[in-house]
Amino acid sequence: MQVTLVILKPSAVQRGILGEIISRFEKKGIQIAGIKMMQLTDETLEAHYAHLTEKPFYSRIKNSMQASPVVVLALKGLDVVNVVRKLSGVTNGREAQPGTIRGDYSMSVQENIVHASDSPETAEAEIKRFFTEGEIFNYTPYLNPYLYANDEL
């Protein structure tokens, strides 16, 4: 099973749609392995967006991500990185397909509701950035036999 990171951005927190977004992941059958609310620091953002810190729009990203606390989730499932990316939709909310999180809740490139890891390798690094080992839980959901075929587990 893979684990991936999702950040519910200040745009989701301020709009009061955290439950709706989390519910979408749960209804898909994705397991929550970790969840917490936190205020992002300059240091955390510089590490998380290291590939963008020299870009002229980085201050916009930083200001947006520090506008309020965020909720970080460690989500677990088969091929969960890919599944979460598809559920999230493309980065620009105006271009995201209806039915995706961004397609249904976002009109912006920046204020686009969620961040989702883009690869298993990125997910591993991002989870370590936002969670300690004791904050990620490994348990077997009773519904797994109804989510996956026997040979998928």
C-alpha positions in Angstrom: 0.0 0.0 0.0 1.2 3.5 -0.8 0.9 6.5 1.4 0.6 10.0 0.0 0.4 13.6 1.4 -2.4 16.0 0.9 -2.5 19.5 2.2 -5.9 21.1 2.6 -4.9 24.7 1.9 -6.1 27.9 3.6 -8.6 28.2 0.7 -10.3 25.0 2.0 -10.0 26.0 5.7 -11.4 29.5 5.2 -14.3 28.3 3.1 -15.3 25.7 5.6 -15.1 22.7 3.2 -12.6 20.5 5.0 -15.2 17.9 5.8 -16.5 17.8 2.2 -13.0 17.3 0.9 -12.0 14.6 3.4 -15.3 12.9 2.8 -14.4 12.5 -0.9 -11.3 10.7 -0.1 -13.0 8.4 2.4 -15.9 7.7 0.1 -13.4 6.6 -2.6 -12.1 4.1 0.0 -8.8 5.8 0.8 -7.6 5.3 4.4 -6.6 8.2 6.6 -3.3 7.2 8.2 -2.5 10.6 9.7 -4.2 14.0 10.0 -3.5 17.3 11.8 -3.9 21.0 11.6 -0.9 23.2 11.6 0.4 26.7 10.7 3.1 26.5 8.1 6.4 28.2 8.9 8.8 30.0 6.5 11.2 27.1 6.9 8.6 24.4 6.1 7.4 26.3 3.0 11.0 26.9 1.8 11.7 23.2 2.0 8.3 22.2 0.5 8.6 24.6 -2.4 12.4 24.6 -2.8 12.0 24.2 -6.5 10.0 27.5 -6.6 11.7 29.8 -4.1 13.6 31.6 -6.9 10.4 32.2 -9.0 8.9 35.7 -8.9 5.5 34.2 -7.7 7.0 32.4 -4.7 5.9 35.2 -2.3 2.3 34.9 -3.5 2.5 31.1 -2.7 4.0 31.8 0.7 1.5 34.4 1.6 -1.4 32.2 0.5 -0.2 29.1 2.4 0.3 31.1 5.6 -3.1 32.9 5.4 -4.5 30.5 7.9 -3.7 27.0 9.3 -3.8 24.1 6.9 -4.8 20.5 7.4 -2.3 17.8 6.4 -3.3 14.3 5.6 -1.4 11.1 5.1 -3.6 9.0 2.9 -3.1 5.3 2.3 -4.3 2.9 -0.4 -3.3 1.0 -3.6 -1.8 3.4 -6.1 -3.0 6.2 -3.8 -0.7 8.8 -5.3 -2.3 8.5 -8.7 -5.8 8.1 -7.4 -5.5 11.3 -5.2 -4.1 13.3 -8.1 -7.0 12.2 -10.3 -9.5 13.1 -7.6 -7.8 16.5 -7.1 -7.9 17.5 -10.7 -5.4 19.7 -12.6 -3.7 22.6 -10.8 -5.7 25.4 -12.3 -9.2 25.2 -10.9 -10.7 26.9 -13.9 -9.4 24.1 -16.1 -10.1 21.2 -13.7 -12.9 18.8 -14.7 -16.2 19.0 -12.9 -16.3 16.1 -10.4 -12.8 16.7 -9.3 -12.0 18.6 -6.1 -10.5 21.6 -7.9 -13.1 21.4 -10.6 -15.9 21.6 -8.1 -14.4 24.0 -5.6 -11.7 26.2 -7.2 -11.6 29.1 -9.7 -7.8 29.7 -9.2 -4.3 28.4 -9.9 -3.2 29.4 -6.4 -6.3 29.1 -4.3 -6.9 25.6 -5.6 -8.0 23.9 -2.3 -5.5 21.0 -2.1 -1.9 20.1 -2.6 -1.3 16.4 -3.5 2.1 14.7 -3.8 3.0 14.0 -7.5 5.0 10.7 -7.1 5.6 8.0 -4.5 9.1 9.4 -4.0 7.8 13.0 -3.4 5.1 11.6 -1.1 7.7 9.9 1.1 9.7 13.0 1.4 6.7 15.2 2.0 5.2 12.9 4.7 8.5 13.1 6.6 8.4 16.9 6.3 4.9 17.2 7.9 4.6 14.1 10.1 6.7 12.4 12.7 6.8 8.6 12.7 4.4 8.3 15.6 1.8 10.4 13.8 1.3 7.9 10.9 -0.9 5.0 11.9 -0.9 1.5 10.4 -4.2 -0.3 10.9 -6.3 -2.6 8.7 -9.8 -1.1 7.9 -12.5 -3.7 8.3 -13.9 -2.7 5.0 -10.8 -3.6 3.0 -12.4 -6.9 1.6 -15.1 -4.7 0.1 -12.7 -2.1 -1.3 -10.1 -4.4 -2.9 -10.1 -7.9 -4.5 -8.4 -10.6 -2.6 -5.3 -10.6 -4.9 -4.9 -6.8 -4.6 -4.2 -6.8 -0.9 
